[in-house]
Amino acid sequence: MRGKWAQGIEPRHFRWIIKERLAVCERPGGYGENHRRVRRQEEIIWLRQNGFDRVISLIPSSHNLHNYAELDLPFRHVPFTGPNDGPEALLTVLSTIRDHLVSERVIVHREELGERIAGLVGSYLLWMELVPAGPDAITVTEQLLERELGPLARELVAMVDRIPAAADVEVGSRLAMSDTEEALVGDDPGAPADVELAVDESSSSS
């Protein structure tokens, strides 16, 4: 491959959450009737070319997983539909993201960049104590994603009060082993002070 094709194209609604470490986007290739095979391949290539070590797919189905495998992009499949899945499911998603961030650059997606992803972003910031309280998590997430959080997203942020603190969840303890996904064990997730959120300082000061 040469030129622009070799670099791929950025996935739609790509956003950094933690600079150079954690990002979110729409499902590579688009979703529903808008999904395109060529676009999917170009966006996966872009992720690989831009140093992403892991895709975490929250889609209930197995869409895209074999494409990640074909293009040598490691993935983790953690189906998640929202608040109705309950606190245990939320804890699994949050701990999975944290555990892979120990040593990898990670991108997380569902079909679209909607309320569920927004709520998970806010939940992760709060669970990892990157912000002091729920209202701060909502404010920062709105700045990061440039959208208002609705009731579903806010419910996910509030659910953090119903799960164990990040410090009380052993790294790797909730990662399921499989033939295609390697679990992490025994690593130190690091301190929140080392994290730089991808917030525009000019907008956060207004």
Secondary structure, DSSP 4 states (H G I P E B T S, - for coil): --HHHHH--PPTT-EEEETTTEEEESPTT-SGGG--HHHHHHHHHHHHHTT--EEEE--SS-TTHHHHHHTT--EEE----SGGG-HHHHHHHHHHHHHHHTT--EEEE-SSSSHHHHHHHHHHHHHTTSSSSHHHHHHHHHHHHTS---HHHHHHHHHGGGS--GGGS-TTTTPPP-SS-PPP-S-----GGG--B---HHHHT-
